[in-house]
Amino acid sequence: MTISGILTIRNALIFDGESPDLVEGSISIRDGRITSIGREVEDSSVVLDAGGRVVIPGLIDAHFHAYALSLTSATNETGPLSYSALAGARRLEAALGRGFTSVRDVAGGDVGLATAIEEGLYPGPRYFFTGPALSQTGGHGDIRAANDGSCFHGGHMCEVVDGVEDLLLAVRHRFRTGATAIKLMTSGGVISPVDPIRVPQYSAAEIRVVTEEASRRGSYATAHAYSPEAITHSVLNGVRCIEHGNLLDAETARLMAEHDVYLVPTLVTYDAMGRRGAEIGLTEVGAAKNQEVLAAGKNAVALARDAGVRIGFGSDLMGELEDEQLAGLRLQCEVLGVYDALRSATSTNAALLRREDLGRIAEGACADLVILDGDPFDEPSVLWDESRNRTVIKAGWIVSPNGLPDGRATMDESICGVHA
């Protein structure tokens, strides 16, 4: 749908996604794009007074799972897809309300869900998806325990695919059906039952065929990997991004920087499982694995920063833990500071998505914005404290008007509804 008319945000302090300096001014929006920024902007009959509050680019979560309805893999993989899609739409709507105007789903999603959001059938962030992640037999995406004799080829979030030829076909199928990137499981994981976390998965030839085919399509492959061994194996075979990376060491961080490979840490999922694992049914095996990666996660982010690795932001929350999404900003701020954490969740993630028109407040960029209830550089908690009001704008439309000064909108009420 097209957007008619213009919106002007006045009396704002602007964080543009890149510069550490806040700029006083106004932002003019037409047809979902930012047309001008500064003290003199385009006149508009539709005006929002920010009341001196800080405006940031819409946040981007680069490790989201719409279909992760439970911490139980079998539930996520084998339930009715129609239910997963409807429940996933609710998870996406909640993320948008928190200020995440774009998400990258790196294990699941499909063109139907993406189209429904794009057409406005459901409110949600801009939705970038990989389709089911690729896992070897007995790898992180294989849900079967050692004593499980059942046949499992894949489900809504993961597909078990072995061998160069079958992987090539799987990658081509994903791009045919709208995927924007490819996800590989190249090490063990926390909730998978039979794979040690540190052991690399997939052969070099198998990884290479995926990364080369993705590159030919103008896209890339990202890899779930924890250990230095698995990260090195992935990087040397063409992977462009590492998810998690909790056990990263300094030498491997330098290798990532040399190859310009991104890191998307997901600190909040381990923190949340550590605090709430018992109440949500985390297994003893999963709890032990989680403890190993939780302790190392912040150190890995610091090592990556020191090596010059480009660091994004992701949440990776499953089931009831989805309400911890903003807490991920708190954890990343504790390691990187507010400025670098904000860049991770805006302009750096946009560069990872290869969307220079996202994650920035600049002329020509998409008008995805969040008006915060305070200055995060003075009071960082405004980023994650959900009791504080915030106004979320996607493509120039006000999604959540909760943060308007004095609880009043100074704009035409016709734009206050959700428009995806």
URBEL-V301866 format. One record per pair of residues at least 6 apart in sequence whose ideal C-beta (glycine too) atoms are under 6 Angstrom apart, sorted by the first residue. I is the first residue (numbers start at 1). J is the second residue. D is the distance in whole Angstrom. If there is no record, write none. Layout:
i:I j:J d:D
i:I j:J d:D
//
This chain:
i:1 j:120 d:6
i:3 j:31 d:5
i:3 j:32 d:5
i:3 j:396 d:5
i:5 j:46 d:6
i:6 j:30 d:4
i:6 j:44 d:5
i:7 j:29 d:4
i:7 j:46 d:5
i:7 j:396 d:5
i:8 j:26 d:6
i:8 j:28 d:5
i:8 j:41 d:6
i:8 j:44 d:4
i:8 j:47 d:5
i:9 j:27 d:4
i:9 j:48 d:5
i:9 j:50 d:6
i:10 j:26 d:5
i:10 j:49 d:5
i:11 j:49 d:5
i:11 j:50 d:5
i:11 j:52 d:6
i:12 j:50 d:4
i:12 j:55 d:5
i:13 j:22 d:4
i:13 j:24 d:6
i:13 j:54 d:5
i:14 j:23 d:5
i:14 j:55 d:5
i:14 j:361 d:6
i:15 j:22 d:6
i:15 j:56 d:5
i:16 j:361 d:4
i:17 j:57 d:4
i:17 j:346 d:4
i:17 j:347 d:4
i:17 j:359 d:5
i:17 j:360 d:4
i:18 j:347 d:5
i:20 j:339 d:5
i:25 j:37 d:6
i:25 j:38 d:5
i:25 j:39 d:5
i:26 j:41 d:4
i:27 j:37 d:5
i:28 j:35 d:5
i:28 j:36 d:4
i:28 j:41 d:4
i:28 j:42 d:4
i:29 j:367 d:4
i:29 j:396 d:4
i:32 j:367 d:6
i:32 j:395 d:4
i:32 j:396 d:5
i:33 j:367 d:6
i:34 j:363 d:6
i:34 j:365 d:5
i:34 j:367 d:5
i:36 j:42 d:6
i:46 j:411 d:5
i:46 j:412 d:5
i:47 j:410 d:6
i:48 j:411 d:5
i:49 j:410 d:5
i:50 j:371 d:5
i:51 j:405 d:3
i:53 j:371 d:5
i:54 j:372 d:5
i:54 j:375 d:5
i:55 j:369 d:6
i:55 j:371 d:5
i:56 j:370 d:5
i:57 j:346 d:4
i:57 j:359 d:5
i:57 j:360 d:6
i:57 j:361 d:5
i:58 j:101 d:3
i:58 j:368 d:3
i:58 j:369 d:6
i:58 j:370 d:6
i:59 j:99 d:5
i:59 j:100 d:5
i:59 j:345 d:5
i:60 j:102 d:4
i:60 j:345 d:6
i:60 j:349 d:4
i:60 j:359 d:6
i:61 j:100 d:5
i:61 j:103 d:5
i:61 j:315 d:5
i:62 j:104 d:5
i:62 j:264 d:5
i:62 j:312 d:5
i:62 j:314 d:5
i:62 j:349 d:5
i:62 j:352 d:6
i:63 j:106 d:6
i:63 j:243 d:6
i:63 j:264 d:5
i:63 j:266 d:5
i:63 j:314 d:3
i:63 j:316 d:5
i:64 j:103 d:4
i:64 j:105 d:5
i:65 j:107 d:6
i:66 j:88 d:3
i:66 j:91 d:6
i:66 j:92 d:6
i:66 j:105 d:5
i:66 j:109 d:6
i:67 j:76 d:6
i:67 j:84 d:5
i:67 j:88 d:5
i:67 j:108 d:4
i:67 j:156 d:5
i:67 j:157 d:5
i:68 j:76 d:6
i:68 j:318 d:4
i:69 j:76 d:6
i:69 j:87 d:5
i:70 j:76 d:6
i:70 j:319 d:5
i:71 j:280 d:5
i:71 j:281 d:6
i:71 j:282 d:6
i:71 j:318 d:5
i:71 j:319 d:5
i:73 j:143 d:4
i:74 j:143 d:5
i:76 j:157 d:5
i:77 j:143 d:6
i:77 j:155 d:3
i:77 j:156 d:6
i:77 j:157 d:6
i:78 j:155 d:5
i:81 j:156 d:6
i:84 j:156 d:5
i:85 j:113 d:5
i:89 j:122 d:4
i:91 j:322 d:6
i:92 j:124 d:4
i:93 j:123 d:5
i:93 j:124 d:6
i:95 j:125 d:6
i:96 j:124 d:6
i:96 j:125 d:5
i:96 j:399 d:6
i:97 j:400 d:5
i:98 j:325 d:6
i:98 j:326 d:6
i:99 j:370 d:4
i:99 j:390 d:6
i:99 j:392 d:5
i:100 j:125 d:5
i:101 j:125 d:5
i:101 j:368 d:4
i:101 j:394 d:5
i:102 j:125 d:5
i:102 j:126 d:4
i:102 j:358 d:6
i:103 j:125 d:5
i:104 j:128 d:4
i:105 j:129 d:4
i:106 j:130 d:5
i:106 j:183 d:5
i:107 j:133 d:4
i:107 j:157 d:4
i:107 j:183 d:6
i:108 j:156 d:6
i:108 j:157 d:4
i:109 j:129 d:3
i:111 j:177 d:6
i:111 j:178 d:4
i:114 j:127 d:5
i:116 j:122 d:5
i:117 j:124 d:4
i:117 j:127 d:5
i:117 j:420 d:5
i:120 j:420 d:4
i:123 j:418 d:4
i:123 j:420 d:5
i:124 j:420 d:6
i:128 j:180 d:5
i:128 j:353 d:6
i:130 j:179 d:5
i:130 j:181 d:5
i:130 j:182 d:6
i:130 j:183 d:4
i:131 j:174 d:4
i:131 j:179 d:5
i:132 j:154 d:6
i:132 j:157 d:6
i:132 j:158 d:5
i:132 j:159 d:4
i:133 j:141 d:5
i:133 j:158 d:5
i:133 j:183 d:4
i:133 j:185 d:6
i:134 j:161 d:5
i:134 j:184 d:5
i:135 j:141 d:3
i:135 j:142 d:6
i:135 j:158 d:5
i:135 j:160 d:5
i:135 j:185 d:4
i:136 j:162 d:6
i:136 j:201 d:5
i:136 j:202 d:5
i:137 j:160 d:6
i:137 j:162 d:6
i:138 j:194 d:6
i:139 j:185 d:5
i:139 j:195 d:6
i:139 j:201 d:5
i:140 j:185 d:4
i:140 j:188 d:6
i:140 j:189 d:4
i:140 j:192 d:5
i:140 j:195 d:6
i:140 j:224 d:6
i:141 j:158 d:3
i:141 j:185 d:5
i:142 j:160 d:5
i:144 j:152 d:5
i:145 j:193 d:4
i:146 j:194 d:5
i:153 j:160 d:6
i:154 j:160 d:5
i:161 j:167 d:5
i:161 j:170 d:5
i:164 j:205 d:6
i:164 j:206 d:6
i:164 j:209 d:5
i:167 j:206 d:6
i:167 j:209 d:5
i:167 j:210 d:6
i:168 j:209 d:5
i:168 j:213 d:6
i:171 j:182 d:6
i:171 j:210 d:6
i:171 j:213 d:5
i:175 j:217 d:5
i:181 j:219 d:5
i:181 j:220 d:6
i:181 j:222 d:6
i:182 j:210 d:6
i:182 j:214 d:5
i:182 j:221 d:4
i:183 j:222 d:6
i:184 j:210 d:6
i:184 j:221 d:6
i:184 j:223 d:5
i:185 j:201 d:6
i:185 j:224 d:5
i:186 j:201 d:5
i:186 j:202 d:6
i:186 j:223 d:4
i:186 j:225 d:5
i:186 j:230 d:5
i:186 j:234 d:5
i:187 j:201 d:6
i:187 j:225 d:4
i:187 j:226 d:5
i:187 j:227 d:6
i:187 j:230 d:3
i:188 j:195 d:4
i:188 j:196 d:5
i:188 j:197 d:4
i:188 j:199 d:6
i:190 j:286 d:5
i:190 j:289 d:4
i:190 j:290 d:5
i:191 j:286 d:5
i:197 j:226 d:5
i:197 j:289 d:6
i:198 j:227 d:4
i:200 j:229 d:5
i:200 j:230 d:4
i:200 j:233 d:4
i:204 j:237 d:5
i:207 j:237 d:4
i:208 j:237 d:5
i:210 j:221 d:5
i:211 j:221 d:5
i:211 j:238 d:3
i:211 j:239 d:6
i:214 j:220 d:5
i:214 j:221 d:5
i:220 j:240 d:4
i:221 j:239 d:5
i:222 j:241 d:4
i:222 j:243 d:6
i:223 j:234 d:4
i:223 j:239 d:4
i:223 j:242 d:6
i:224 j:243 d:5
i:225 j:231 d:5
i:225 j:234 d:5
i:225 j:242 d:5
i:226 j:244 d:6
i:226 j:246 d:5
i:226 j:247 d:5
i:227 j:247 d:5
i:228 j:249 d:5
i:228 j:252 d:4
i:231 j:242 d:6
i:231 j:252 d:5
i:232 j:252 d:6
i:235 j:255 d:6
i:235 j:256 d:6
i:235 j:259 d:5
i:235 j:261 d:5
i:241 j:262 d:4
i:242 j:263 d:5
i:243 j:264 d:5
i:244 j:266 d:6
i:245 j:263 d:5
i:245 j:300 d:5
i:246 j:293 d:4
i:246 j:296 d:5
i:246 j:297 d:4
i:246 j:300 d:5
i:247 j:296 d:5
i:248 j:300 d:4
i:248 j:303 d:6
i:250 j:303 d:5
i:253 j:303 d:5
i:253 j:304 d:5
i:253 j:307 d:4
i:253 j:309 d:6
i:254 j:307 d:5
i:256 j:309 d:5
i:257 j:307 d:5
i:257 j:308 d:4
i:257 j:309 d:5
i:262 j:310 d:5
i:262 j:312 d:6
i:262 j:352 d:5
i:263 j:304 d:5
i:263 j:309 d:5
i:263 j:311 d:5
i:264 j:312 d:4
i:264 j:314 d:4
i:265 j:301 d:5
i:266 j:314 d:5
i:266 j:316 d:4
i:267 j:297 d:5
i:267 j:331 d:4
i:268 j:315 d:6
i:268 j:324 d:5
i:268 j:327 d:5
i:268 j:328 d:3
i:268 j:331 d:6
i:269 j:316 d:4
i:269 j:317 d:6
i:270 j:290 d:6
i:270 j:293 d:6
i:270 j:294 d:4
i:270 j:297 d:6
i:272 j:321 d:5
i:272 j:324 d:4
i:273 j:282 d:6
i:273 j:290 d:5
i:274 j:294 d:5
i:277 j:287 d:5
i:280 j:319 d:6
i:280 j:320 d:6
i:298 j:335 d:5
i:301 j:335 d:5
i:302 j:335 d:6
i:304 j:311 d:6
i:310 j:348 d:6
i:311 j:344 d:5
i:312 j:344 d:5
i:312 j:348 d:5
i:312 j:349 d:5
i:312 j:352 d:5
i:313 j:344 d:4
i:313 j:345 d:4
i:313 j:349 d:6
i:315 j:325 d:5
i:315 j:328 d:5
i:317 j:324 d:6
i:326 j:384 d:4
i:327 j:384 d:6
i:329 j:383 d:5
i:329 j:384 d:5
i:330 j:384 d:5
i:332 j:341 d:4
i:333 j:341 d:4
i:333 j:380 d:5
i:338 j:376 d:5
i:338 j:377 d:6
i:338 j:380 d:5
i:346 j:359 d:4
i:347 j:359 d:4
i:347 j:360 d:6
i:349 j:359 d:6
i:350 j:358 d:4
i:350 j:359 d:3
i:357 j:365 d:5
i:357 j:366 d:5
i:358 j:366 d:6
i:367 j:395 d:6
i:367 j:396 d:4
i:368 j:394 d:5
i:369 j:393 d:4
i:370 j:390 d:6
i:370 j:392 d:6
i:371 j:391 d:4
i:371 j:403 d:5
i:372 j:382 d:5
i:372 j:390 d:6
i:373 j:382 d:6
i:373 j:388 d:4
i:373 j:389 d:5
i:373 j:403 d:5
i:374 j:382 d:4
i:376 j:382 d:5
i:376 j:383 d:5
i:382 j:388 d:5
i:389 j:402 d:5
i:389 j:403 d:4
i:390 j:403 d:4
i:391 j:401 d:6
i:391 j:403 d:4
i:391 j:404 d:6
i:392 j:399 d:4
i:392 j:400 d:4
i:397 j:419 d:4
i:398 j:415 d:6
i:398 j:416 d:5
i:399 j:418 d:5
i:401 j:409 d:6
i:401 j:416 d:6
//
